[in-house]
Amino acid sequence: MRRILKSFPAVLLAGIMATATYGAPPGAGLAGTGGESKERPAHPRGGIQREGAPDSAAKAADGFGERRASLAAAVMNEPEGIPPMFREMFPHRVSALERMARERPEEYRMTCRHLHRMAQELNELKGRDQEEYDRRVEILKTEQDVDGLAEKYRVSQGAEGEKIAADLRGKLEKLFDLKEKSQRAHLARMESHLKEMRDKLDKRHKNKSLIIEKRLNDLKTDTDLEF
């Protein structure tokens, strides 16, 4: 998916701010050599660091992790989040999208906008062609099944892998047939529309003289009242 970055991503800015706020001081994280609490070089701001003191690098990591989780929760609760239609019908893909929200918020937002357009198109299709709507939904569900089986197939071995491969082949055959039916239905609609246009053109050609005569009369009686 192409990314058009018009502004500095908020997630990167949050990461930089977290690092600046909770950054580890020089010398933090160096391992001690003994079991006793030993003095370390003085911190630039004064004071003595001792073994066993809270690791500021770990604090920074924890702070960034909390900010990242908070940002992901906020992103997932935005108005243009995952459409309810897709939450109900495609739980496998929803979990993948939620991972995307945590790891790549900007890509998640763009994907959700695309899903909202898809949901709108499906609702419009349902209003004018229920059969094609059912077929499109079945295609999406079958694609979800294929994705789930593919994940298992990649880590399977032996007899289990052969069984998953057979199931996956069956799903792929079903998906192929569904897509072919959808494409043939689309082609049939185009052919019907083309026949209708061809019939209109033939009718117009047969009435060429009448159409020209009518237009000639219109031009004769038409007067331009503008000065």
Order of alpha helices (4+ residues) and beta strands (2+ residues): alpha-beta-beta-alpha-alpha-alpha-alpha-alpha-alpha-alpha
